[in-house]
Amino acid sequence: MNATFTINNSSARRLFLHLQGLADDPRPRMRRDELFLLIERMGFVQLDSIITVERAHHLTLFSRNQTYRRRDLDDLLAKDRRLFEHWTHDSSIIPIQWFPHWTHRFRRMTERVTDKSWFIERIGDNAHAVIARVHDHIRDNGPTMSRDIGGDDKRAGPWWGWGPTKAALEYLWWAGELSVVRRENFQKVYDLTERVIPDHHRCNLPSYEEHVEWACSTALNRLGVATSGELAAYWASVSPADAKAWVEANTHRLQQVTVDCSDNSKPRMSIAWNHVEDLLANAPEPPARLRFLSPFDPVLRDRNRALRLFNFDYRFEAFVPAPKRRYGYYVLPLLEGERIAGRACMKFHRDRGELAINNLWWEPKVRLSKGRTAALASELERFRRFLGADHVTLPANRPDLEI
């Protein structure tokens, strides 16, 4: 397949932002149905437990619509059952109609985990008995948290301090036998999958070939242009070899294009739909306002892709030792129109109602004009209201940020 034409970097960025819901007007009221359609359009929303500012999934959705309400997401998951929680490349919230495609992942995940030393250490020597006990408890008692079962979890905790009970719960979740009903203080509440996922989403399971078609085509619908490796990585559910074979088998639907890169690297050979020119023509200019993005926003998840498209080198540094951090523990990128204009290290001190901006860096060639200062002030005020902070503080050593 020979490249048919070159897509300039700005066009590729605009298309990606449009497909990911970041080119829409963020002001109109978004109700629960519109929120579901937004998540469906994005594909998934990654979850994260860190609450230095706010949970990452709430930040991701607020950046797309300033009327986003947290309870709508909770209701879509726990009441309406229009979403379910499981893994993509990480724990995520996903439209429930795609649940059948996760059956292939369930098998893979359980096969991979059972011989891992970290899992064996946590579940102990009696794995089958522990798993059966936990399964029977939930069957008999209904929705359950790890602490409800008790027994042997002296090491139990929210993360890798798991004891046998927590390890068994996660194993059964990975295997698809349990599903997450809801979260309480971000801790999972589990129940039998047959009592959580409607029957019609657990039947008529796709073949692996159908799954590959779904994974690659839906990924391309959300990326606009991509390499076969990027298609495989979007859901992290098929191998790069599977994605490459899918591309080769679908030359009648696809075309190869060259995408200019903004980081001065050589143009990237990519795949696009045959109608990509129409998609590019219909991709609107994103709003010019400044918006804080979640560190786990889909436009940033693939660090190399973000560097090529936005010339933005981003690394989430919360797990980097403090002396080695370049920017800070919790840093949010700043989107301005179709480019990422800066980043801010911040923390919400809930005990005193203070949203503290510890520092802010503008990208090269971005200058703090009066208009940009006003845009920053507006975004900080929107952000303050969303978080429920009483006030915003700026770093004392940055007079240029006075707003």
C-alpha positions in Angstrom: 0.0 0.0 0.0 1.6 3.3 -1.1 1.0 6.6 0.6 -1.7 8.5 -1.2 -1.2 12.0 0.3 0.3 13.9 3.2 -1.7 15.2 6.2 -0.2 18.2 7.8 0.3 18.2 11.5 -2.4 20.8 12.3 -5.0 18.8 10.5 -4.1 15.5 12.2 -4.3 17.2 15.6 -7.7 18.8 14.9 -9.1 15.5 13.7 -7.8 13.7 16.8 -9.2 16.3 19.2 -12.5 16.3 17.4 -12.8 12.5 17.6 -12.0 12.6 21.3 -14.6 15.2 22.1 -12.2 18.1 22.7 -13.3 20.2 19.7 -16.9 20.5 20.9 -18.3 23.6 22.6 -17.8 22.8 26.3 -20.6 25.1 27.5 -24.0 23.5 26.7 -25.7 21.5 29.5 -24.7 17.9 29.4 -27.2 15.4 30.8 -26.7 11.8 31.5 -27.5 10.6 27.9 -25.1 13.1 26.4 -22.4 12.0 28.9 -22.9 8.4 27.8 -22.6 9.4 24.1 -19.4 11.3 24.9 -17.8 8.2 26.6 -18.9 6.0 23.7 -17.3 8.5 21.3 -14.0 8.4 23.3 -14.2 4.7 23.7 -13.3 4.6 27.4 -12.3 6.8 30.3 -9.4 5.7 32.4 -9.8 5.5 36.2 -7.2 6.6 38.7 -7.2 6.7 42.5 -5.0 9.7 43.1 -7.0 12.6 44.4 -4.3 15.3 44.7 -6.6 17.5 42.6 -9.5 15.3 41.6 -9.9 11.7 40.3 -8.5 11.5 36.8 -11.8 10.3 35.2 -13.7 13.4 36.5 -11.0 15.7 35.2 -11.1 14.0 31.8 -14.8 14.5 31.4 -14.9 18.0 32.9 -12.3 19.1 30.3 -14.8 18.3 27.6 -17.8 19.9 29.2 -17.9 22.3 32.0 -21.4 21.2 33.1 -20.2 17.6 33.8 -21.7 16.2 37.0 -19.9 13.3 38.8 -23.2 11.7 39.9 -24.2 11.2 36.2 -21.1 9.0 35.7 -21.9 7.0 38.9 -25.5 6.5 37.8 -24.5 5.4 34.3 -22.4 2.7 35.9 -24.3 1.7 39.0 -27.9 2.4 38.2 -28.4 2.4 34.5 -25.8 -0.3 33.8 -24.9 1.4 30.6 -21.2 1.3 31.5 -19.0 -1.3 33.0 -15.5 -1.2 34.6 -12.6 -3.3 33.3 -9.2 -3.1 31.8 -8.0 -1.5 28.6 -4.4 -0.6 29.1 -5.5 0.3 32.6 -8.7 0.2 34.7 -11.3 2.0 32.7 -15.0 2.8 32.3 -16.4 1.3 29.1 -19.8 1.3 27.3 -21.5 -1.9 28.2 -22.5 -2.9 24.7 -18.8 -3.8 24.1 -18.7 -6.2 27.1 -18.8 -9.3 24.8 -15.4 -8.3 23.4 -13.8 -8.5 26.9 -14.4 -12.3 27.0 -11.2 -12.7 25.0 -9.3 -10.6 27.5 -10.7 -12.5 30.5 -9.1 -15.7 29.3 -5.8 -14.0 28.5 -5.6 -12.1 31.8 -6.2 -15.2 33.9 -3.7 -17.3 31.9 -1.0 -14.6 32.4 -1.6 -14.0 36.1 -1.7 -17.4 37.6 2.0 -18.1 37.2 3.2 -14.7 38.2 5.3 -14.7 41.4 3.6 -11.5 42.8 0.2 -13.1 42.5 1.3 -16.4 44.0 2.8 -14.6 46.9 -0.4 -12.7 47.6 -2.9 -15.6 47.2 -0.8 -18.2 48.9 -0.5 -21.9 48.4 -4.2 -22.7 48.6 -5.3 -20.6 45.6 -8.2 -22.8 44.4 -9.7 -23.0 47.9 -9.4 -19.3 48.5 -11.0 -18.4 45.1 -13.8 -20.9 45.7 -14.5 -19.5 49.2 -14.6 -15.9 47.9 -16.9 -16.9 45.0 -19.2 -18.7 47.3 -19.4 -15.8 49.7 -20.5 -13.4 47.0 -22.9 -15.9 45.5 -24.6 -16.2 48.9 -24.3 -12.6 50.2 -24.4 -10.4 47.1 -22.4 -7.2 46.5 -19.2 -7.4 48.5 -16.1 -5.4 49.2 -12.8 -7.0 50.2 -13.2 -6.0 53.9 -16.6 -7.7 54.0 -15.1 -11.2 53.6 -12.4 -10.8 56.2 -10.5 -13.8 57.4 -6.9 -13.9 56.2 -6.1 -10.6 54.7 -3.6 -9.2 57.2 -1.8 -7.5 54.3 -4.9 -6.3 52.6 -4.9 -2.7 51.3 -6.1 -0.6 48.4 -3.2 -1.6 46.2 -0.4 -4.1 46.2 -0.6 -4.8 49.9 -3.3 -7.4 48.9 -3.8 -10.5 50.9 -5.4 -13.8 49.6 -9.0 -12.5 49.7 -8.3 -9.4 47.7 -6.1 -11.4 45.2 -9.0 -13.9 44.7 -11.5 -11.1 44.1 -9.2 -9.5 41.5 -8.6 -12.9 39.9 -12.4 -13.5 39.6 -12.9 -10.0 38.2 -10.1 -10.5 35.7 -11.7 -13.8 34.7 -15.0 -12.2 34.1 -16.8 -14.2 36.9 -17.2 -11.1 39.0 -18.1 -7.5 37.9 -17.8 -4.2 39.7 -21.2 -3.0 40.8 -20.0 0.4 42.0 -17.2 2.0 44.0 -17.4 3.3 47.6 -14.6 5.6 48.5 -13.0 4.3 45.3 -12.9 0.7 46.7 -14.5 -1.9 44.4 -17.8 -3.5 45.3 -18.1 -6.9 43.4 -21.0 -9.1 42.5 -21.5 -12.1 40.2 -21.3 -11.0 36.6 -24.6 -12.7 35.8 -26.3 -10.4 38.3 -24.6 -7.2 37.0 -24.3 -7.5 33.2 -27.6 -8.0 31.3 -28.0 -11.4 29.6 -28.0 -10.0 26.1 -24.5 -8.6 26.7 -23.2 -12.0 27.8 -24.5 -13.9 24.9 -23.7 -14.0 21.2 -20.0 -13.7 21.9 -17.7 -12.6 19.0 -15.1 -14.9 17.4 -11.5 -13.7 17.8 -11.6 -12.6 14.1 -14.7 -10.5 14.8 -13.0 -9.1 17.9 -9.9 -8.0 15.9 -12.1 -6.3 13.3 -14.0 -4.5 16.1 -10.8 -3.5 18.0 -9.0 -2.1 15.0 -11.9 -0.4 13.3 -13.1 1.3 16.5 -9.6 2.4 17.4 -9.1 4.0 14.0 -12.5 5.7 14.4 -11.1 7.4 17.6 -7.6 8.1 16.4 -8.2 9.4 12.9 -4.8 8.3 11.6 -2.6 5.7 13.2 0.0 3.1 12.7 -1.0 -0.5 13.1 0.9 -0.5 16.4 -1.2 2.4 17.6 -4.4 0.6 16.6 -3.3 -2.4 18.7 -2.4 -0.2 21.7 -5.7 1.7 21.8 -7.7 -1.0 23.5 -4.6 -3.1 24.4 -6.8 -6.1 23.4 -5.1 -7.4 20.2 -1.4 -7.9 19.3 0.5 -5.7 17.0 0.8 -8.6 14.6 -3.0 -9.0 14.6 -3.4 -5.3 13.9 -0.9 -5.4 11.1 -2.7 -8.4 9.5 -6.0 -6.5 9.8 -4.5 -3.6 7.9 -3.1 -5.9 5.2 -6.5 -7.6 4.8 -8.4 -4.3 4.5 -6.6 -2.4 1.8 -9.9 -1.9 0.1 -11.2 0.2 3.1 -8.0 1.9 4.1 -5.3 4.1 2.6 -1.8 4.8 3.7 -1.0 8.4 4.4 2.0 10.4 5.5 1.6 12.5 8.7 3.8 15.5 9.4 5.2 15.6 12.9 5.5 18.7 15.0 8.6 17.6 16.9 10.8 17.8 13.7 11.0 14.0 13.4 10.5 12.5 10.0 6.9 12.2 8.6 5.1 9.2 10.0 3.6 6.6 7.7 0.1 5.9 9.0 -3.2 4.3 8.1 -6.5 6.1 7.6 -10.0 5.3 6.3 -10.5 5.9 2.6 -12.8 8.8 3.4 -10.3 10.5 5.7 -10.3 13.6 3.5 -14.0 14.1 4.4 -13.2 13.5 8.1 -10.5 16.2 7.9 -12.7 18.7 6.2 -15.4 18.2 8.8 -13.1 18.5 11.8 -13.8 21.8 13.5 -11.4 24.2 15.1 -11.3 23.4 18.9 -12.4 26.1 21.3 -9.6 28.7 21.8 -10.1 28.7 25.6 -7.5 27.3 27.9 -8.4 23.9 29.5 -6.7 21.7 32.0 -6.4 18.1 30.9 -6.2 15.1 33.1 -2.8 13.4 33.2 -4.5 10.3 31.9 -6.4 12.0 29.1 -6.6 9.8 25.9 -4.8 12.4 23.9 -1.8 12.1 26.2 -1.8 8.4 27.0 0.6 7.5 24.2 3.6 9.7 25.1 5.3 9.2 21.7 2.2 10.0 19.8 1.6 13.2 21.9 5.2 14.2 21.2 4.7 13.8 17.4 1.3 15.4 17.2 1.7 18.2 19.8 5.4 18.5 20.3 4.6 18.0 23.9 6.9 15.8 26.0 4.8 14.6 29.0 5.6 12.2 31.8 3.4 11.6 34.8 5.8 12.0 37.6 3.8 11.0 40.7 5.7 7.7 40.8 9.0 9.3 40.1 11.3 9.9 43.1 10.9 13.6 44.1 14.6 14.5 43.4 14.2 13.2 39.8 11.0 15.0 39.0 11.3 17.7 36.4 8.0 19.4 37.0 6.2 18.0 40.0 4.0 15.3 41.6 0.7 16.2 39.9 1.0 18.2 36.7 -1.9 19.0 34.4 -1.3 20.0 30.7 -3.0 23.1 29.4 -4.8 22.8 26.1 -5.3 25.9 24.1 -7.2 25.5 20.8 -5.4 22.7 19.0 -2.1 22.9 20.8 -0.9 22.2 24.3 0.4 25.5 25.6 1.7 24.7 29.0 1.4 22.7 32.2 0.7 23.4 35.8 1.6 21.6 39.0 -1.2 22.0 41.5 -2.9 20.6 44.6 -6.3 20.9 46.1 -6.0 21.4 49.9 -9.5 20.3 50.8 -9.1 21.0 54.5 -8.7 24.7 53.8 -10.6 25.0 50.5 -7.4 26.1 48.6 -6.5 25.2 45.1 -2.8 25.8 45.1 -1.0 26.4 41.8 2.5 25.5 42.8 4.0 26.4 39.5 3.1 26.9 35.8 5.3 26.5 32.7 4.4 27.7 29.2 5.7 25.8 26.3 8.4 27.3 24.1 7.1 30.2 21.9 4.1 30.6 24.1 4.0 34.1 25.8 1.7 35.3 28.5 -0.2 38.0 26.8 -3.2 39.9 28.3 -5.6 37.7 26.4 -3.9 34.5 27.6 -3.8 35.8 31.2 -7.5 36.4 31.0 -8.1 33.0 29.6 -6.0 31.4 32.4 -8.0 33.3 35.0 -11.3 32.1 33.4 -10.2 28.5 33.4 -8.9 28.7 37.0 -12.3 30.0 38.1 -14.2 27.2 36.2 -11.8 24.7 37.8 -12.2 26.2 41.3 -16.0 25.9 41.0 -15.8 22.3 39.7 -13.6 21.2 42.5 -15.5 23.1 45.2 -12.5 25.2 46.3 -13.0 28.5 48.1 -10.0 30.2 46.5 -7.0 29.8 44.2 -3.4 30.7 45.2 -0.6 31.3 42.8 3.1 30.9 43.4 4.5 34.0 45.1 7.7 34.0 43.0 5.7 34.3 39.7 4.5 38.0 39.4 3.8 37.3 35.7 0.9 35.0 36.7 -1.0 37.7 38.7 -4.6 37.5 37.6 
